[in-house]
Amino acid sequence: MPSNDDRYVPKEVTVEFNNFAKQTVRYTLTINNSQPQLRRYEPDKKLRLCIDEQLRYPPYILPEDIQAKLHSGRIATLYILWGLFVFAIIGYFLYAYQTENNGYGWRFLVAYHPLLLSLYMIALFGFIGYMIKGGWYNRAARGSKGMKLLLFGNKTNATVLSATQTGTYINNQPEVKFNLSFMDTKGRTHQASIKKIVNLLNLSYIHKETKTILYLPEEPEVIAFEEDIE
């Protein structure tokens, strides 16, 4: 019998929409289409999008009729295991107090006692969980340069001041540093640089005098080539 996942057909859909700065941008969605027979994602069809404006949790952009799949069974199992672990620690506390205190109350506990080591482990796992879900993870998501540029960036043509190889190669493809100059919507001129891996078969890309970029109005030094964030 096929599993539920067998009903989904992976599909990449490139959509075009106006971002929050009223700039026309493109973005490629990767979705699991549960009803391919409806042909909802054919070219030129209109599609309503749900966008996480705060950039809290990926995926930040989804079609309105698609829901991000949560592995509820796995989450429930983790909660149950965590609850059993905490319950076992509490039980061990009571048992140890009754059998090891020798009339000294809680003073029988020393820094390396298994009870305290268990508490240290709980605190450590709690801290790691916070960092993953509530701390570093969320800050990294909010600080996603590419997604910020996609959703909030202004589009403009930048003049290439210089393009030089950095000496770095990735998969035998050279990294090139582009020094650019552009004007923002208030008429102010800015200079910034971008490093990009350039395909050896497309070296003519380096010699273009102007390139379309996106920049953040409040941080004009944060830029990217338009084609790199689609």
N, C-alpha and C positions, 0 to 999 in steps of 0.2 A: 504494500500500500504506500503510495507516495506521501512524503511528509509535506507539512504546510509550506516549507521553503521551496518545494518543487513547483508550487503554483506561481512563483514570482519569476518574471523575466527581466534580467538586468538590462538597463538601457541608459545611454547617455543622451541628455537633452540639452541643447544650447539655447538659452533664452535671452531675449533682449528686453530691457526695461529701463525706465528712468530711475536713477538713484535718488537719494535724499537731497542731493545738490542739483537735481533736475538735469543731470547729464545722462545721455544714453549710453548704457554699458551692456556688455554681454557676459554671461556666466554659464558654465557647463555643469548641469546637475547630473548626479549619478543616482538613479532610482531603481527600485524593484517594482516593476509594473505587474500588478496582480490581475489586471484585466486588459491584456493586449488587444483583445478583439474589439474593444471600444475605440481604439485608434485615437486616444486622447492626446498623444504627443507627436502628432504628425506636423510637418513643416507648415508654417503660416497660421497655425491654430492659436487662438487666444488662451492664455493660461494665467489663472490667478495665483499669486505667490504669497506665502507667509514668510516674513523676514523678522529675525530676531535683531531688533534695532540696537539692543544693548550688548550684543555679541557675548551672551552668557554661556550658552551651551551649543556645540555643533550638533547637527548641521544647522547653519544659520539661515539658509534659504531652502524652502521646500514648496512644492506645489500644494495648493490649498487642500486638495483631496488626498494627500499622502500624509501618513503619520510616521514619525520616527519610531522604529520598533524597539521596545524595551524588553530585555530578557527578564520578564517578571519572575519566572521560575528560579533563575539563578539568584536574583536579588532576594527572593523570599528565603532561599536556602542559606544565603549569607547571614541574613537577619536571625534565622533560627540557630545557626551555629554560634553566632555572637551571643545570643541569649543564653544558650546552654553553657558557653564558656563563662559568662558572668555569673550564672547560677552556681556553677561548680566552684568558682572562686569564693562566693559567699558561703557556700557549704563548708569549704575547707577552712575558712576563717573561724566559723563556729566550732568546728571539730578541733582545730589547733588550739583555740583558746581553752577549751575544756580539758584537753589532754596534756598541754605543754606549759601552762602558765605557772604551775607550782606555787600558787598563791601570790604571784608577783603581778597579776593583772596583765596588761598589754606590754609590760616591760620585758617580757621574754623575747620580744621581737628584736632582731638585729638586722643590720642593713642587707645582709646576704640571705636572710630567711626566705624560703620558697614563697611565702605569702607576699612579702614585699617585692620579690622578683616578679611575681605574677602581676602585681599592680604596675610595676615598671613596664611590663609588656603591654598591658592594657593601654597605658598612657602613650606608649610608643606607637602602637597600631592606630590609636585614635588620632595622634598627631599626623601620621602618614596619610590617613584617610582624609583629614582636613586639608592637607596640602594638595592632595590629588583632586578632591571635589570642590573645596571651598576656598583654597588659597592660591597656590602657584598656578593651578590649572585654569581657574577663572581669569586671573590676571593675564596669563598668556593668551587666553582666548580674546579678552578685550583688547589686548595689544597686538592682535594679528594685523600686521601692516597691510597685507594684501586685501583682506576683507574690509578693513577700514577704508582703504582707497576705493575699493569697488562700490561701497555703499555711500560714502560721504565725500569722495574725491571730485575735484573739478578737472575737466579735461582741457588740454591746451596743446599747442604745437611748440616744441622746444627746439632751440638751435643747438646743434652739436658743435661745441667749441674745440674738442679734441677727442680722439679715440685711440687708446694705446693698450697694448697687451700687457697684462700684469706679470706674465711669466708662469702663471698657474694653468695647468691643463687638467681637465676632467674627462675621462674616457677619450683621451687624445684630442679633445676639443679645447681651443684656447679661451681663457677668460679675458674679457676686454673691459676696460674702464672707460665709461663715457662721461665726459664733463659737459654739462648742459646749462643753457641759459634760457629762462622763460619769464613771461610776464603774467602776473595773476590778474584776477578780475578787477582789482583796484588800481591797475596800472603800474604796480611795483615790479621791478626786475629782480629775479632771484637766480642764484647759481647753485647747482647741486650735481652730484655724481651718482652713477649707477654702475655696478659691476654685473656683467652678464656673460654666460657661456655662449659662444657663437659657433654655429656649425661651420665646419671648413668648406662645405658645399655652398654656403650662403655668405661668403665673406663680403659680397657687395653690400650687405646690410650695414657694415661698418662705415661705408663711405657716404651714406645718406646724410644730407645736410640738416634735415629736420626730422623729428620723430614725435609721434603723439604720446603724451604722457598723462598720467593722473597725479594730482598732488592734493594734499590736505590743506584747506584754506588756513587753519589755525597752526599748522606745522608745515610750511611750504618746503622745508628741506626733506620731507618724507615724500618720495616720488617713486613711480614705477612706470615702465613702458606699458602701454595699454594692452598689448598682446600677451604680456606676461601674467596678467591677473584675470584673464577671461576664464 
